[in-house]
Amino acid sequence: MAHPKRKTSKQRRNKRRTHYKATAPTVMNCQNCGATVQYHRVCPECGHYKGKLALEKEVSA
């Protein structure tokens, strides 16, 4: 395994890390209620996933 001969400076280290870009998660509209939902997730509003009921939502009165 290779060992560094010199300490990597903060500037050199930070230059190497500049290319990382965080991406926002992709979203879609729920097929049942039209709420905004992340892909491959159950709708938090109505509990549907791919047009089928996945979670039974409790109605608070």
SELO-979849 format. One record per residue: residue in three letters; x, y, z of N, C-alpha, C, O in turn. Coordinates in steps of 0.02 Angstrom, whole numbers, plus 32768, in hexadecimal, padded with zeros to 4 digits. Example, Ala and Ser with C-alpha at 12.3 -4.5 7.8 and 13.67 -1.06 7.14 Angstrom:
r res:Ala	n_c1:8294	n_c2:7EE4	n_c3:8186	ca_c1:8267	ca_c2:7F1F	ca_c3:8186	c_c1:8294	c_c2:7F5B	c_c3:8186	o_c1:82C8	o_c2:7F5A	o_c3:81A7 $
r res:Ser	n_c1:8282	n_c2:7F90	n_c3:8162	ca_c1:82AC	ca_c2:7FCB	ca_c3:8165	c_c1:8285	c_c2:8002	c_c3:818A	o_c1:829E	o_c2:8039	o_c3:8192 $
END
This chain:
r res:Met	n_c1:802A	n_c2:7FC5	n_c3:8000	ca_c1:8000	ca_c2:8000	ca_c3:8000	c_c1:802C	c_c2:803E	c_c3:8000	o_c1:805D	o_c2:8042	o_c3:8025 $
r res:Ala	n_c1:801B	n_c2:806E	n_c3:7FD7	ca_c1:8043	ca_c2:80AA	ca_c3:7FD0	c_c1:8038	c_c2:80D9	c_c3:800B	o_c1:8000	o_c2:80DF	o_c3:8024 $
r res:His	n_c1:806D	n_c2:80FB	n_c3:8020	ca_c1:806A	ca_c2:812C	ca_c3:8055	c_c1:807D	c_c2:8171	c_c3:803A	o_c1:80AC	o_c2:8175	o_c3:8012 $
r res:Pro	n_c1:8059	n_c2:81A5	n_c3:804D	ca_c1:806B	ca_c2:81E7	ca_c3:8034	c_c1:80AD	c_c2:81FF	c_c3:8051	o_c1:80BB	o_c2:81F5	o_c3:808C $
r res:Lys	n_c1:80D5	n_c2:8220	n_c3:8027	ca_c1:8114	ca_c2:823B	ca_c3:803F	c_c1:810A	c_c2:8280	c_c3:805E	o_c1:8131	o_c2:8294	o_c3:8089 $
r res:Arg	n_c1:80D6	n_c2:82A3	n_c3:8049	ca_c1:80CA	ca_c2:82E6	ca_c3:8062	c_c1:807F	c_c2:82ED	c_c3:8075	o_c1:8055	o_c2:82C8	o_c3:805A $
r res:Lys	n_c1:8071	n_c2:831B	n_c3:80A2	ca_c1:802C	ca_c2:8329	ca_c3:80B5	c_c1:8008	c_c2:834B	c_c3:807B	o_c1:8024	o_c2:8378	o_c3:805B $
r res:Thr	n_c1:7FCA	n_c2:8335	n_c3:806D	ca_c1:7FA2	ca_c2:8356	ca_c3:803A	c_c1:7F85	c_c2:8395	c_c3:8058	o_c1:7F64	o_c2:8394	o_c3:808C $
r res:Ser	n_c1:7F91	n_c2:83CE	n_c3:8037	ca_c1:7F7A	ca_c2:840E	ca_c3:8051	c_c1:7F2E	c_c2:8413	c_c3:804D	o_c1:7F0E	o_c2:83EF	o_c3:8027 $
r res:Lys	n_c1:7F12	n_c2:8440	n_c3:8074	ca_c1:7ECA	ca_c2:844A	ca_c3:8074	c_c1:7EB2	c_c2:8462	c_c3:8030	o_c1:7E7D	o_c2:844D	o_c3:8018 $
r res:Gln	n_c1:7ED9	n_c2:848D	n_c3:8010	ca_c1:7EC5	ca_c2:84A8	ca_c3:7FCF	c_c1:7EC4	c_c2:8470	c_c3:7F9A	o_c1:7E95	o_c2:846C	o_c3:7F73 $
r res:Arg	n_c1:7EF6	n_c2:8446	n_c3:7F9A	ca_c1:7EF9	ca_c2:840E	ca_c3:7F6A	c_c1:7EC1	c_c2:83DD	c_c3:7F76	o_c1:7EA2	o_c2:83C5	o_c3:7F47 $
r res:Arg	n_c1:7EB4	n_c2:83CE	n_c3:7FB5	ca_c1:7E7E	ca_c2:839F	ca_c3:7FC7	c_c1:7E3A	c_c2:83BC	c_c3:7FB1	o_c1:7E12	o_c2:8398	o_c3:7F94 $
r res:Asn	n_c1:7E2F	n_c2:83FC	n_c3:7FBE	ca_c1:7DEF	ca_c2:841B	ca_c3:7FAD	c_c1:7DE6	c_c2:8421	c_c3:7F62	o_c1:7DAD	o_c2:841C	o_c3:7F4A $
r res:Lys	n_c1:7E1B	n_c2:842B	n_c3:7F3C	ca_c1:7E16	ca_c2:842D	ca_c3:7EF3	c_c1:7DFE	c_c2:83EB	c_c3:7ED8	o_c1:7DD8	o_c2:83E8	o_c3:7EA8 $
r res:Arg	n_c1:7E15	n_c2:83B5	n_c3:7EF6	ca_c1:7E02	ca_c2:8372	ca_c3:7EE0	c_c1:7DB8	c_c2:8365	c_c3:7EEE	o_c1:7D98	o_c2:833F	o_c3:7EC9 $
r res:Arg	n_c1:7D9D	n_c2:8383	n_c3:7F22	ca_c1:7D58	ca_c2:8375	ca_c3:7F36	c_c1:7D24	c_c2:83A4	c_c3:7F17	o_c1:7CE9	o_c2:839E	o_c3:7F27 $
r res:Thr	n_c1:7D38	n_c2:83D2	n_c3:7EEC	ca_c1:7D0A	ca_c2:8403	ca_c3:7ED1	c_c1:7CD8	c_c2:83E6	c_c3:7E9F	o_c1:7CA6	o_c2:8407	o_c3:7E91 $
r res:His	n_c1:7CE3	n_c2:83AD	n_c3:7E83	ca_c1:7CBA	ca_c2:8393	ca_c3:7E4D	c_c1:7C7B	c_c2:8370	c_c3:7E65	o_c1:7C50	o_c2:835F	o_c3:7E3C $
r res:Tyr	n_c1:7C74	n_c2:8366	n_c3:7EA6	ca_c1:7C38	ca_c2:8345	ca_c3:7EC1	c_c1:7BFD	c_c2:8375	c_c3:7EBE	o_c1:7C02	o_c2:83AE	o_c3:7ED4 $
r res:Lys	n_c1:7BC5	n_c2:835D	n_c3:7EA2	ca_c1:7B89	ca_c2:8386	ca_c3:7EA0	c_c1:7B50	c_c2:835D	c_c3:7EBE	o_c1:7B41	o_c2:8326	o_c3:7EA6 $
r res:Ala	n_c1:7B30	n_c2:8378	n_c3:7EF0	ca_c1:7AF5	ca_c2:8357	ca_c3:7F0D	c_c1:7ABA	c_c2:8363	c_c3:7EDF	o_c1:7AB0	o_c2:839B	o_c3:7EC6 $
r res:Thr	n_c1:7A92	n_c2:832F	n_c3:7ED3	ca_c1:7A58	ca_c2:8335	ca_c3:7EA7	c_c1:7A18	c_c2:8330	c_c3:7ED0	o_c1:7A15	o_c2:830B	o_c3:7F01 $
r res:Ala	n_c1:79E7	n_c2:8356	n_c3:7EBC	ca_c1:79A7	ca_c2:8354	ca_c3:7EDE	c_c1:7982	c_c2:8313	c_c3:7ECC	o_c1:7989	o_c2:82FC	o_c3:7E93 $
r res:Pro	n_c1:795C	n_c2:82F6	n_c3:7EFA	ca_c1:7938	ca_c2:82B8	ca_c3:7EE9	c_c1:7902	c_c2:82C5	c_c3:7EB5	o_c1:78E3	o_c2:82FB	o_c3:7EB4 $
r res:Thr	n_c1:78F8	n_c2:8295	n_c3:7E89	ca_c1:78C5	ca_c2:829D	ca_c3:7E56	c_c1:7880	c_c2:8291	c_c3:7E74	o_c1:7876	o_c2:8265	o_c3:7E9D $
r res:Val	n_c1:7851	n_c2:82B9	n_c3:7E5F	ca_c1:780D	ca_c2:82B5	ca_c3:7E7A	c_c1:77DA	c_c2:82AC	c_c3:7E42	o_c1:77E8	o_c2:82BC	o_c3:7E08 $
r res:Met	n_c1:77A0	n_c2:8293	n_c3:7E54	ca_c1:776A	ca_c2:828B	ca_c3:7E24	c_c1:7729	c_c2:829C	c_c3:7E48	o_c1:7729	o_c2:82A9	o_c3:7E84 $
r res:Asn	n_c1:76F2	n_c2:829B	n_c3:7E23	ca_c1:76B1	ca_c2:82A6	ca_c3:7E41	c_c1:768F	c_c2:8263	c_c3:7E4E	o_c1:7694	o_c2:8236	o_c3:7E25 $
r res:Cys	n_c1:766E	n_c2:825E	n_c3:7E86	ca_c1:764A	ca_c2:8221	ca_c3:7E99	c_c1:7612	c_c2:8214	c_c3:7E66	o_c1:75EF	o_c2:8243	o_c3:7E53 $
r res:Gln	n_c1:760A	n_c2:81D6	n_c3:7E51	ca_c1:75D6	ca_c2:81C4	ca_c3:7E21	c_c1:7591	c_c2:81C9	c_c3:7E40	o_c1:7560	o_c2:81D4	o_c3:7E1D $
r res:Asn	n_c1:758D	n_c2:81C2	n_c3:7E82	ca_c1:754C	ca_c2:81C2	ca_c3:7EA3	c_c1:7535	c_c2:8208	c_c3:7EB8	o_c1:74FE	o_c2:821D	o_c3:7EA8 $
r res:Cys	n_c1:7560	n_c2:822D	n_c3:7EDC	ca_c1:754B	ca_c2:826D	ca_c3:7EF7	c_c1:756E	c_c2:82AA	c_c3:7ED9	o_c1:7558	o_c2:82E2	o_c3:7EE3 $
r res:Gly	n_c1:75A4	n_c2:829F	n_c3:7EB3	ca_c1:75C7	ca_c2:82D6	ca_c3:7E93	c_c1:75FB	c_c2:82F8	c_c3:7EBE	o_c1:7618	o_c2:832A	o_c3:7EA8 $
r res:Ala	n_c1:7608	n_c2:82DF	n_c3:7EFA	ca_c1:763B	ca_c2:82FD	ca_c3:7F25	c_c1:7681	c_c2:82ED	c_c3:7F0A	o_c1:768A	o_c2:82BC	o_c3:7EE6 $
r res:Thr	n_c1:76B2	n_c2:8317	n_c3:7F1B	ca_c1:76F7	ca_c2:830C	ca_c3:7F05	c_c1:7716	c_c2:82D5	c_c3:7F30	o_c1:7715	o_c2:82D9	o_c3:7F6D $
r res:Val	n_c1:7733	n_c2:82A3	n_c3:7F0F	ca_c1:774F	ca_c2:8269	ca_c3:7F31	c_c1:7793	c_c2:8258	c_c3:7F12	o_c1:779B	o_c2:8260	o_c3:7ED5 $
r res:Gln	n_c1:77C3	n_c2:8241	n_c3:7F3A	ca_c1:7802	ca_c2:8229	ca_c3:7F20	c_c1:77F6	c_c2:81E7	c_c3:7EFC	o_c1:77C9	o_c2:81C1	o_c3:7F0D $
r res:Tyr	n_c1:7820	n_c2:81D9	n_c3:7EC8	ca_c1:781A	ca_c2:819A	ca_c3:7EA4	c_c1:7823	c_c2:815F	c_c3:7ED3	o_c1:784A	o_c2:8164	o_c3:7F02 $
r res:His	n_c1:7801	n_c2:8129	n_c3:7EC7	ca_c1:7805	ca_c2:80EA	ca_c3:7EEB	c_c1:77F5	c_c2:80F2	c_c3:7F36	o_c1:7812	o_c2:80D0	o_c3:7F60 $
r res:Arg	n_c1:77C7	n_c2:8120	n_c3:7F46	ca_c1:77B2	ca_c2:812A	ca_c3:7F8B	c_c1:7766	c_c2:8129	c_c3:7F8E	o_c1:7744	o_c2:813A	o_c3:7F5D $
r res:Val	n_c1:774B	n_c2:8116	n_c3:7FC7	ca_c1:7703	ca_c2:8118	ca_c3:7FD2	c_c1:76EF	c_c2:8161	c_c3:7FDC	o_c1:7713	o_c2:8187	o_c3:7FFD $
r res:Cys	n_c1:76B7	n_c2:8175	n_c3:7FC1	ca_c1:769E	ca_c2:81B9	ca_c3:7FC7	c_c1:768E	c_c2:81C7	c_c3:8011	o_c1:7668	o_c2:81A2	o_c3:802F $
r res:Pro	n_c1:76AB	n_c2:81FC	n_c3:802E	ca_c1:769D	ca_c2:820B	ca_c3:8074	c_c1:7657	c_c2:8226	c_c3:8080	o_c1:763E	o_c2:8223	o_c3:80B8 $
r res:Glu	n_c1:7637	n_c2:823F	n_c3:804C	ca_c1:75F4	ca_c2:825C	ca_c3:8053	c_c1:75BD	c_c2:8227	c_c3:8054	o_c1:7593	o_c2:8226	o_c3:8080 $
r res:Cys	n_c1:75BF	n_c2:81F9	n_c3:8022	ca_c1:7588	ca_c2:81C9	ca_c3:801B	c_c1:759D	c_c2:8181	c_c3:8027	o_c1:7572	o_c2:8156	o_c3:8030 $
r res:Gly	n_c1:75DF	n_c2:8172	n_c3:8028	ca_c1:75F6	ca_c2:812E	ca_c3:8036	c_c1:75F5	c_c2:8100	c_c3:7FFA	o_c1:75FA	o_c2:80C3	o_c3:8002 $
r res:His	n_c1:75F0	n_c2:811B	n_c3:7FBD	ca_c1:75F1	ca_c2:80F1	ca_c3:7F80	c_c1:7637	c_c2:80EC	c_c3:7F63	o_c1:765F	o_c2:811A	o_c3:7F6B $
r res:Tyr	n_c1:7644	n_c2:80B4	n_c3:7F42	ca_c1:7683	ca_c2:80A9	ca_c3:7F1E	c_c1:7673	c_c2:8084	c_c3:7EDE	o_c1:7655	o_c2:804E	o_c3:7EDF $
r res:Lys	n_c1:7686	n_c2:80A0	n_c3:7EA6	ca_c1:7678	ca_c2:8084	ca_c3:7E63	c_c1:762E	c_c2:8078	c_c3:7E59	o_c1:761A	o_c2:8046	o_c3:7E3B $
r res:Gly	n_c1:7605	n_c2:80A5	n_c3:7E71	ca_c1:75BD	ca_c2:80A0	ca_c3:7E66	c_c1:7598	c_c2:8071	c_c3:7E95	o_c1:755C	o_c2:8069	o_c3:7E8F $
r res:Lys	n_c1:75BC	n_c2:8052	n_c3:7EC4	ca_c1:759D	ca_c2:8023	ca_c3:7EF2	c_c1:75A6	c_c2:803C	c_c3:7F3A	o_c1:75D7	o_c2:805E	o_c3:7F49 $
r res:Leu	n_c1:7577	n_c2:802B	n_c3:7F65	ca_c1:757B	ca_c2:8040	ca_c3:7FAB	c_c1:75B2	c_c2:8017	c_c3:7FCE	o_c1:75AE	o_c2:7FD9	o_c3:7FCF $
r res:Ala	n_c1:75E3	n_c2:8039	n_c3:7FE9	ca_c1:761B	ca_c2:8018	ca_c3:800A	c_c1:7617	c_c2:8020	c_c3:8056	o_c1:7626	o_c2:7FF1	o_c3:807B $
r res:Leu	n_c1:7602	n_c2:805B	n_c3:806D	ca_c1:75FB	ca_c2:8068	ca_c3:80B4	c_c1:75B5	c_c2:8082	c_c3:80C3	o_c1:759B	o_c2:80AD	o_c3:80A0 $
r res:Glu	n_c1:7599	n_c2:8067	n_c3:80F7	ca_c1:7556	ca_c2:807E	ca_c3:810E	c_c1:7562	c_c2:80BD	c_c3:8138	o_c1:7581	o_c2:80BA	o_c3:816D $
r res:Lys	n_c1:7548	n_c2:80F6	n_c3:8121	ca_c1:7550	ca_c2:8134	ca_c3:8146	c_c1:7519	c_c2:813C	c_c3:8178	o_c1:74DE	o_c2:8130	o_c3:8168 $
r res:Glu	n_c1:752A	n_c2:8152	n_c3:81B6	ca_c1:74F8	ca_c2:815E	ca_c3:81E9	c_c1:74DD	c_c2:81A4	c_c3:81E2	o_c1:7502	o_c2:81D3	o_c3:81D6 $
r res:Val	n_c1:749C	n_c2:81AA	n_c3:81E8	ca_c1:747B	ca_c2:81EB	ca_c3:81E2	c_c1:7476	c_c2:8209	c_c3:8229	o_c1:7455	o_c2:81EC	o_c3:8254 $
r res:Ser	n_c1:7496	n_c2:8243	n_c3:8233	ca_c1:7492	ca_c2:8262	ca_c3:8275	c_c1:7457	c_c2:8293	c_c3:8277	o_c1:7450	o_c2:82BE	o_c3:824B $
r res:Ala	n_c1:742D	n_c2:828B	n_c3:82A9	ca_c1:73F1	ca_c2:82B5	ca_c3:82AE	c_c1:73F7	c_c2:82E9	c_c3:82E3	o_c1:73C9	o_c2:8310	o_c3:82ED $
END
